[in-house]
Amino acid sequence: MKIVVIGLGYIGLPTAIMFANHKQEVVGIDVNEQVIEELNRGKIHIEEPGLQAELDRALKSQTFRAEQIVEQADAFIVSVPTPNHDDLLKSCDLSYVKSAVTSILPVLQKGNTIIIESTIAPRSTEDHILPLIESTGLVVGKDVFLVHCPERVLPGQIIHELIHNNRIIGGVTPACTQAGKKIYSTFVQGELIESAASTAEMSKLIENTYRDVNIALANELVKISTLLDINALDVIEMANKHPRVNLLQPGPGVGGHCLAVDPYFIAAKAPEESQMIQRARQINTMMPDFIVENTLALLEKIQGKKVAVFGLTYKGDIDDIRESPALEIYHKLAEMPQFDIVAYDPHVQATFVERDMETAIMNADLVVVLVDHSEFRTLTSKDFDRMQQQIFLDTRNIMTGLVNEENYYNLGSLSKIKSAHRINVPV
Ligand code: SAJ
């Protein structure tokens, strides 16, 4: 089977390569000329464990090549970004998806299948994509097949999850679902769950919304517990010992291109009915300010000046800084002329980011940990000898080598920062 994958980003590229390494002929399409050129030379442009080796294999077997122009194929997979519109409820911007689908139309033939993998607002496949395709005169469900098959892989584990996760195959008609199943069965070992396009769209969105709301609850618990001088991290640990409770972890905010984006796609389609979803978004987007406030209170308490910010990505062990609360916190602190703020992240290459830890912590008064990179987990106080004062604010609760230090603060012990002038709590 020949498959054209449009959009060679964090999802499209691994997906294209997986098909190529499972005996399909794959052409990857991207608008970025440099990406095309590098991929054909054998270099991946994103950080994802195992992906480079998979590309090497696909190029060697000549089952994958990257191009700029869409060509005829049996199946087309659209995996392009769907950002938020800059409107009140940050609705779903379908323009890249529509333009990718439009680029397929001139080469579309009877019997072809079009699959939308991009995350889209509920009803988008039927209300927006279907009319585009049928404008050619081809009938969906009879001449060509249209499917929404949301990707559900976790960055950092994409290769494994692409193969083993269940996939929702949401066809516009039952014949579309069957056409989609045939394509993914070439390499997916998880269950291929038959569904309708709109159910698949909403299911994908609510999966990430569920996590966002759950994290908002944990973040709210931190604020409440800080006020009441209770350790929220201990509370979560205890509560999660209940067999039917699974609170997620609080942190400096929720980032990435999924949890911080998808809930708005639902909210914008049903503003009145989505009060809790919107409130959870607000709670999570306010977390960076809460961390900045606590950092400033701690700096005041310790009379500190230099801060080393550990981690800028939106989560650990990846190089992705999209929608990153850590980056937002860094920028907010760096704007304050009275402090010397250094960013350290072994995964991020940018001029303002220090990649040498020794240089970053030299004479620092405070280390603020914003990302749970594995490299940080094993650090002990010996590693911080060069600091002026060894004080830590660990928003991810991962510096296990330091937890017993007197000057170690995490989201369970923020009340210690303000304990000198604690506000009166209503009794
Ligand atoms: N986070 C917390 N506390 C937690 C877990 C996460 O604050 O307990 C934060 C992270 O630090 C990060 C953000 O949430 O800033 C998102 O991280 P994540 O690991 O929850 O999610 P993503 O965005 O990397 O990937 C999610 C996954 N969705 C689910 O697990 C339901 C993934 O499976 C999806 O494929 C992906 O979204 C997507 O593309 O939608």
Residues whose N, C-alpha, C, O or C-beta is under 5 A from the ligand:
A	BS01	SAJ	E151 R152 V153 L154 P155 E207 N208 R211 I215 L248 Q249 P250 G251 G253 V254 G255 G256 H257 C258 L259 Y314 K315
